[in-house]
Amino acid sequence: MVPREVVVEPGSLGKPGDVVIVAGPEARHLVRVLRMGPGSRARLKDGCGRAFSATVISAGVSEVRFELHEETECGDDTLPLILMPAIIKGKRMDWLIQKACELGVRCIQPVITERTVSNPARDGSRARRWREIAVQALKQCRGNILTRVNAPMPLETLLDNPPGLRKIMLFEGEEGHFLLEELTETGSGVEIGIISGPEGGFSPGETGMCLQAGFRPVSLGSRILRAETASICAAAQVAAVHAIHCSGPGREGMFNDAGKGP
């Protein structure tokens, strides 16, 4: 039987012979849903690039104990993508963070703009919650590497220190160039940064600043999407193109020379 993959808290894996405890609702899921009990084999991953083969040594609905055996290979399964969404209100931002992490976005850089309703940088509580959401999303999708969620940053600060990558801006005013075209022109192995605006979009001044900083405007289509939908739609397109490039030689031929489907 193939060992179950279990994602544990970041940094909780030590060395062979150590005991790792999974508690709370996750323990209940392992016992009642996955039917794991003493002697069950597992592969534990900590989201930091480490993984171990392990065996359950005791199991209850409140706590499951694993004994670590040998360390195993754990590759980077994240997308070469830094997602830079303008902060939106409440649970919609939580949802954006969760889904971006499930898709495997490498890094999320929340951005404070003129139209940001609340400033989560004041007490740091929302940023801490977003990081907790990232951990739970990794456990749900059983990924290898935890998405890094940075502290919120004002747009001006971000643009004063632009990341050294392929910079793309989701822009509802762009009509002639689509994100999928941009991605297929970029090719594999290139780290991408995608910035997206808040409800109502960037202000005209902010749009000009992004363009001046080297962000290329792209469209997601004729419909105007909600802010969180646009970010996840973009991340999903990156995931699809990345999967095609990584699936084997010649698969990128699914796209023609213009970067469009046949």
C-alpha positions in Angstrom: 0.0 0.0 0.0 1.3 3.5 -0.9 2.0 5.5 2.3 -0.4 8.3 3.1 1.0 11.8 2.7 0.6 13.9 5.8 1.6 17.6 6.1 2.7 18.6 9.6 3.5 21.9 11.1 6.4 23.8 9.4 9.7 23.0 11.0 8.4 20.1 13.2 10.4 17.4 11.5 13.7 16.5 13.3 15.7 13.4 12.8 15.1 9.6 12.4 13.8 8.1 15.6 12.0 11.3 16.7 8.2 11.3 17.4 5.9 13.8 15.7 2.5 14.4 17.1 -0.6 15.4 15.0 -3.4 16.7 17.2 -6.9 18.2 17.1 -9.2 18.0 14.0 -6.3 16.7 11.9 -5.8 13.7 14.1 -9.6 13.0 14.0 -9.4 13.1 10.2 -6.5 10.7 10.1 -8.2 8.2 12.3 -11.9 8.4 11.3 -11.6 9.3 7.6 -8.3 7.9 6.5 -8.5 5.0 8.9 -5.0 5.2 10.1 -4.0 3.2 13.2 -0.9 1.7 14.8 1.4 0.3 12.1 0.0 2.5 9.3 2.8 3.9 7.1 2.9 7.6 6.1 5.1 10.1 4.5 5.4 13.3 6.6 6.1 16.7 5.0 6.7 20.0 6.8 6.2 22.5 4.0 9.9 23.6 4.3 11.3 21.1 1.9 11.8 18.1 4.2 10.0 14.8 4.3 10.3 11.5 6.2 8.9 8.1 6.0 7.1 7.3 9.2 4.9 4.8 11.0 2.0 5.4 13.4 2.9 4.2 16.8 -0.4 5.3 18.5 -3.6 6.7 17.3 -6.6 8.4 18.9 -9.2 11.0 17.7 -7.4 13.7 19.7 -3.7 12.7 18.9 -1.8 10.6 16.5 1.9 9.8 17.1 4.4 9.1 14.3 7.9 7.7 14.5 10.2 9.1 11.9 12.4 6.8 9.8 14.6 7.8 6.9 14.4 11.3 5.2 13.1 11.3 1.7 13.3 13.6 -1.3 10.9 16.5 -1.3 11.0 18.7 -4.4 9.8 22.2 -4.9 6.3 22.0 -6.3 5.4 25.7 -6.2 4.7 27.8 -9.2 7.3 30.4 -10.3 4.9 33.1 -9.4 4.8 36.0 -7.0 1.1 37.1 -6.7 0.7 40.8 -5.7 -3.0 41.4 -5.0 -4.3 44.7 -3.7 -5.9 44.0 -0.3 -9.7 43.6 -0.4 -12.2 43.4 2.3 -12.6 40.7 4.9 -13.2 37.1 4.0 -12.8 37.7 0.3 -9.0 38.3 0.9 -8.9 35.2 3.1 -10.4 33.2 0.2 -7.9 34.6 -2.2 -5.0 33.6 0.0 -6.4 30.1 0.5 -7.0 29.4 -3.2 -3.6 30.9 -4.3 -1.9 28.6 -1.7 -3.8 25.6 -3.0 -2.7 26.3 -6.5 0.9 26.5 -5.3 1.8 30.1 -5.7 5.3 30.5 -4.4 4.8 33.9 -2.7 1.9 36.3 -2.0 2.7 40.0 -1.5 -0.4 41.8 -0.3 -0.4 45.4 -1.6 -1.9 48.5 0.1 -3.4 51.0 -2.5 -5.4 54.2 -2.5 -8.6 52.3 -2.5 -7.7 49.8 0.2 -10.5 50.1 2.8 -8.6 48.9 5.8 -4.9 48.9 6.6 -3.9 45.4 7.9 -0.4 46.5 8.5 -1.4 48.4 11.7 -1.6 45.5 14.1 -0.4 42.6 12.0 -3.4 40.3 13.0 -4.7 39.8 9.4 -1.2 39.0 8.2 -0.8 36.4 10.9 -4.2 35.0 9.9 -3.2 34.8 6.3 -0.1 32.8 7.2 -2.2 30.4 9.2 -4.5 30.0 6.2 -1.5 29.2 4.1 -0.5 26.4 6.4 -4.0 24.9 6.5 -4.2 25.2 2.7 -0.9 23.3 2.3 -2.2 20.5 4.6 -5.4 20.3 2.6 -3.7 20.0 -0.8 -0.7 18.0 0.6 1.8 20.2 -1.2 5.5 20.1 -0.6 6.4 23.7 0.0 4.5 26.3 2.0 3.5 29.5 0.2 5.3 32.5 1.7 2.8 35.2 2.6 4.6 38.5 3.2 3.6 41.4 5.3 1.4 44.0 3.5 3.4 46.6 1.6 2.3 50.0 0.2 2.2 50.1 -3.6 4.7 52.9 -3.7 7.2 50.9 -1.7 6.8 47.9 -3.9 7.4 49.9 -7.0 10.4 51.6 -5.6 11.9 48.2 -5.1 10.5 46.2 -8.1 11.2 42.5 -8.0 13.6 41.2 -10.6 11.1 39.1 -12.6 8.7 39.2 -15.5 6.2 41.9 -14.3 2.6 41.6 -15.4 -0.4 43.8 -14.4 -4.0 42.7 -14.7 -5.7 45.6 -16.3 -9.3 45.9 -17.4 -8.5 48.6 -19.9 -6.2 46.3 -21.9 -7.9 44.9 -25.0 -5.3 43.5 -27.3 -3.0 41.4 -25.2 -4.2 38.5 -23.0 -2.5 36.9 -20.0 -2.3 33.5 -21.7 -0.4 35.0 -24.6 2.0 36.7 -22.3 2.6 33.5 -20.4 3.3 31.4 -23.5 5.6 34.0 -24.8 7.5 34.1 -21.5 8.4 30.4 -21.6 9.3 28.0 -18.8 11.7 28.7 -16.0 11.0 32.4 -15.8 9.7 33.8 -12.5 6.6 35.9 -12.9 5.1 38.7 -10.8 1.4 39.5 -11.3 -0.1 42.5 -9.7 -3.8 43.1 -9.5 -6.0 46.0 -8.2 -8.6 46.3 -5.5 -12.4 46.8 -5.9 -12.7 49.5 -8.5 -9.2 48.9 -9.8 -6.1 51.0 -9.4 -6.4 54.7 -9.6 -5.2 56.3 -12.8 -2.0 57.5 -11.0 -1.3 54.1 -9.7 -1.8 52.5 -13.1 0.7 54.9 -14.6 3.2 54.1 -11.8 2.9 50.4 -12.5 3.4 50.9 -16.2 6.4 53.1 -15.5 7.9 50.4 -13.2 7.8 47.9 -16.1 4.6 46.0 -15.5 3.1 44.8 -18.8 -0.8 45.2 -19.0 -2.8 42.1 -19.8 -6.5 41.2 -20.1 -8.3 38.2 -18.7 -11.1 38.6 -21.2 -14.1 40.8 -21.9 -15.9 40.3 -18.6 -15.0 42.5 -15.5 -14.1 40.1 -12.7 -14.2 40.7 -9.0 -10.8 41.4 -7.5 -10.3 38.0 -5.9 -11.6 36.1 -9.0 -9.1 37.9 -11.2 -6.2 37.0 -9.0 -7.1 33.3 -8.9 -8.0 33.2 -12.6 -4.5 34.5 -13.3 -2.8 32.0 -10.9 -4.7 29.2 -12.5 -3.5 30.1 -15.9 0.1 30.2 -14.7 -0.5 26.7 -13.1 -1.8 25.4 -16.4 1.0 26.7 -18.6 3.6 25.6 -16.0 2.1 22.1 -16.0 2.3 21.9 -19.8 6.0 23.0 -19.8 6.9 20.6 -17.0 5.0 17.5 -18.4 7.6 16.7 -21.0 9.4 17.8 -24.2 7.1 19.0 -27.0 4.0 19.5 -24.9 4.3 23.3 -25.3 3.4 22.6 -29.0 -0.2 22.6 -27.8 0.0 26.3 -28.4 0.7 27.8 -31.8 3.3 30.5 -32.5 1.0 33.3 -31.5 0.6 31.7 -28.0 -3.0 30.8 -28.7 -4.7 27.4 -28.7 -5.4 25.7 -32.0 
